[in-house]
C-alpha cells in the first residue's frame, strides 16, 4: 500500500518540477514533447527557429504596470 502512495507522490513531484521549469502554452505541446522524449523522435529544426523560440520565451509582460519608463 505504501509503495502505491510513494509512486503517486514521486509522480506528483516530477510533474510539478516539469511544469515549473518548462511552462507549456498548450496541453498539445506538452504531449508532443513527452511523446518525442519517450519514443526518441528528434525533430530537426533550423537554428533560426530555435533562437526565435528562445527569444519569444524570454519576452514576458510585466506583472504590474509601470509608473515611469526610462528612455
N, C-alpha and C positions, 0 to 999 in steps of 0.2 A: 504494500500500500504506500509506504513512504517513497518507494522508487518512482511511482507514478507522479507523486507530488513534486519530487526533486526534478524529474524531467520537465514537468509543466513549468516549474519556476525557472529552470535553465532556459527553456524556450522563450518565456516571457522576458527575461533579462536580455537574451540575444536579440529579440525583435525590438526591444526598447533601444538598445545600442545602435542597431542598424537604422532605425528611424531617426535617432538623434544625430548620427554622423552623416547620413545620406538622406536628406529630406527629398521626398518624391512629390512631384506635382500631381500625378495621377496614379491610381492603382494599376493601370495598364503598364506604365513604365516600371513599376516595382515588379510586376510579374515577368516582364521582358528581361530585366536584369537578373532576376532569380533563375529563370529558365536558361539564360545564356551561361550563368555560372554553373548550374547543375549539369547541363549537357555539354559543356565545353565548346559551345559555338562562339567563335570570336568574330565580331563584325569589324571589318577593316574600314576605318574612316579616314578621311583626309585630315592632315594636321590643322588645316584652317578651321574645319568643323570642331575639332577638339578645343582649339583656342577660343573660338566664338562661344562654345558651350560653357567653358570655364569662366569666360568674362561675363556672360549673362548670369551665371550663378552667383557671381560676386556682387552684382548690382541689386540692391535692395532698397525699398522705400524706408525712409526714416520712421522710427516708431512713434515719435511725436513731432509736431510741427516746429518749424524753425522760426524764431522771432527775428533774428538778424542773419544776414548772409554776407560773408567777406568776399570781396571781388579781387 
